[in-house]
Amino acid sequence: IDRGPLPAGEPCLISSSALCWRGRDGAPKAVGIEPRPRPWRPDTRATSMATVVQPRRVLIVADGDLSYSLALQRAFGSVIELTATVLPSAQELVATYANAAANAAELEGCGAAVRYGVDATALTSAELPTGGAASGLYDDVVFNYPHLGDSGLADEAAHARRHSVLIAHFLHEAAALLRPGGRAHLTLSGKQR
């Protein structure tokens, strides 16, 4: 479907590996090809004659109705040890999202941990499960589409600064929870920077 030209300077995706920018005339201008990421493989450690697969410890922060965490758990099953967190209490979450209770129940049924009342800017003080890892550290900490929920701010610049502070605090907290070589994943939307 052709939706017409996008504004100049807006990013677009030509294919799964080619990135471009829209020029002043709205036409795509290719600026480079990104290599396809290598497929993820679980960490393995050789012990005598057998190979033991260590589950990848994943922390999902502020997952709304828990649907992203559930999709990840369904996709990777036992090769991840998942902890999903949300800021509201269990009661507030169920009152806000129709599918939240079912999503949480299925996650817990699969062995994932669900934690309520977890602030993305105070992860180190949250009661997160240590799981099988003695260190309690994670391989991946994920925060998709961070927002403050206060879209009523009239001053756009102040709103952007507050979001920048949220992201900075999250990254600081995530760094403290990552094992050496671990990764923090941050997904931004629209004009977020």
Secondary structure, DSSP 4 states (H G I P E B T S, - for coil): ----PPPTT-EEESSSSEEEEE-TTS-EEEEEEPPPPPPP--EEEEETTEEEEEPEEEEEE--TTSHHHHHHHHHHGGGEEEEEE-SS-HHHHHHH-TTHHHHHHHHHHTT-EEESS--TT-GGGS----TT-TT--EEEEEEES---S-TT-S-HHHHHHHHHHHHHHHHHHHHHHEEEEEEEEEE--TT--
